[in-house]
Amino acid sequence: MPALFISVMRTGVPLVAGWLLTLAVKTGVTIDSDAVTYAVTVALVLVYYVVFRLLEVLGSRLRGTALQRFSGILLGWARPPQYPDAGGSLPPLTGTVSSRDPL
């Protein structure tokens, strides 16, 4: 279930960030029909993604490959994302970094 949350956040956060950037570009942010349209669009896209992602997870748990494939196609890819398990830690750094090294 953590992979589901991660994938939803990876979709929702950029949508919200894009909406906030759009609002920031406008001077004097007010609640007008454009702002409402942006907010509704973001909400609908997020709901669409969450519904079909949940159906995809449900299909994989019920061994229902048809449900999983159908939901995946409606999300743009027939298979759910698979994130490698990093074991909870990063690999050790090799070498040293000095303050003189360029970034």
Helices and strands as residue ranges (DSSP letters): H 2-25, H 33-61, H 65-74
